Amino acid sequence: MKKQIKTLYNYVVIDSLSSPERKFAEDCETKDDILFYVKLPSKFQIKTPIGHYNPDWALIKKENGEDSKIYFVAETKDAKAAKDRSLLRDKERMKIECAEKHFSVIDNVHYRVVGSVSELRGLL
């Protein structure tokens, strides 16, 4: 993806042109409530008992049209897998569970597995 204005770089590297990541990046650019987003680099890793985990995105979102900001780390999956984790491979599901615990102890940062940016609405 190129010519982005709400992120650090002019280009966003995504895993596949047809992936949920592409749609997520496009939506981050067009949604007024998304103030900033970044595709997390592969070196951003969380150590888990079953190997390192690299979440997809970090973003800042304005909530309910107010001045309050919400900080998210998001893992993008296709819509079905985002809703039904039994569709994920066991190792991937366990890493996501570890990430949920990891981010739950960090104040003001929320972690979500989503199929789209719109799934970040009203989660708090």
Residue pairs with C-beta under 8 A, 6 or more apart in sequence:
1 11
1 12
1 14
1 22
1 25
1 26
2 10
2 11
2 12
3 10
4 10
4 11
4 12
4 25
4 29
5 29
6 28
6 29
6 34
6 35
6 36
6 37
7 28
7 36
7 37
7 38
7 39
8 38
9 38
12 25
12 39
13 39
14 21
14 22
14 25
14 39
15 21
16 22
19 76
20 76
20 77
20 78
20 79
20 82
20 115
20 116
21 39
21 56
21 76
23 116
24 56
24 57
24 74
24 76
24 114
24 116
24 117
25 37
25 39
27 34
27 116
27 117
27 118
28 34
28 37
28 57
28 59
28 117
31 117
32 62
33 61
33 62
33 63
33 65
33 121
34 59
34 60
34 61
34 62
34 117
35 59
35 60
35 61
35 62
35 69
36 59
36 60
37 57
37 58
37 59
37 60
38 57
38 58
38 59
39 56
39 57
40 54
40 55
40 56
40 57
40 58
40 73
42 54
44 54
44 55
45 52
45 53
45 54
46 52
46 53
46 54
46 55
46 95
46 98
46 99
46 102
48 94
48 95
48 98
48 99
49 98
50 91
50 94
50 95
50 98
51 91
51 95
53 95
53 96
53 98
53 99
55 73
55 74
55 75
55 99
55 111
56 74
56 75
56 76
57 72
57 73
57 74
57 75
57 76
58 71
58 72
58 73
58 74
59 71
59 72
59 74
59 120
60 69
60 70
60 71
60 72
61 69
61 70
61 71
61 72
61 120
62 68
62 69
62 70
63 69
63 70
63 124
70 108
70 110
70 124
71 108
71 109
71 110
72 109
72 110
72 111
72 112
72 120
73 99
73 103
73 109
73 110
73 111
73 112
74 111
74 112
74 113
74 114
74 120
75 96
75 99
75 111
75 112
75 113
75 114
76 82
76 113
76 114
76 115
77 88
77 113
77 114
77 115
78 115
79 115
79 116
80 87
80 115
81 87
81 88
81 115
82 113
82 114
82 115
82 119
83 115
85 93
85 96
85 113
86 93
88 96
96 113
99 111
100 111
102 111
103 109
103 110
103 111
104 111
110 123
110 124
112 119
112 120
112 123
114 120
